């Protein structure tokens, strides 16, 4: 699987996170006033809005390529041609691709919305701390704040955009790490779904799971034959029933190679 589109998305999130940090960091120079805080929040929101647009373009590129790669895998596995330059997606795969894009857009939007929310919260918290530190002095410059207070403010603002999401287990994910996991996982899912849809459209009901020396639980499934539809004859597990903790888990890189005859593992027609 080509991971270059994923790198583009990850780098976009890293750049945006740095830009947001720079925006809120200027409060140390400009002063911790509500006016300056509002300006920093507005600038950060603009950065994240631009990030959403850029990420959307890269998601389109990544998932479209994954869907075409999944379709191409069928051609290669069935001996229908290995050098297909421009793969055309079926109506079923186009619908699947659009749904996958929408899911991924929503996942990434949740990250940027959380970054925006945490940034605004950190700015408000920092301004409140600065005001308390300067209480009674009638000033709001960071030059009048004690070293301990400044250290707390740097810690508060330094974490402003550094949490992309908190998952169900309570784990905090850095934006770029979470986004990389989401997109890699969705690309793999899209590729497999495209393979399954294209294979079934050609009356091919079985596939072999790829083998590349996995060290985790995936190793127990490498090379195994699976059904692509539960109604296919034979004592083979249905791909939709496979345990996701063992195979096709998040960031899993295993793919499916369709075969017409499960007794002929070499595939072909």
PyMOL commands that set and color helices and strands:
alter all, ss='L'
color gray80, all
select helices_A, chain A and resi 4-25+27-30+34-77+91-133+142-144+147-158+175-201+217-220+239-241
alter helices_A, ss='H'
color red, helices_A
select strands_A, chain A and resi 165-166+172-173+206-209+225-227+237-238+256-259
alter strands_A, ss='S'
color yellow, strands_A
deselect
rebuild
show_as cartoon
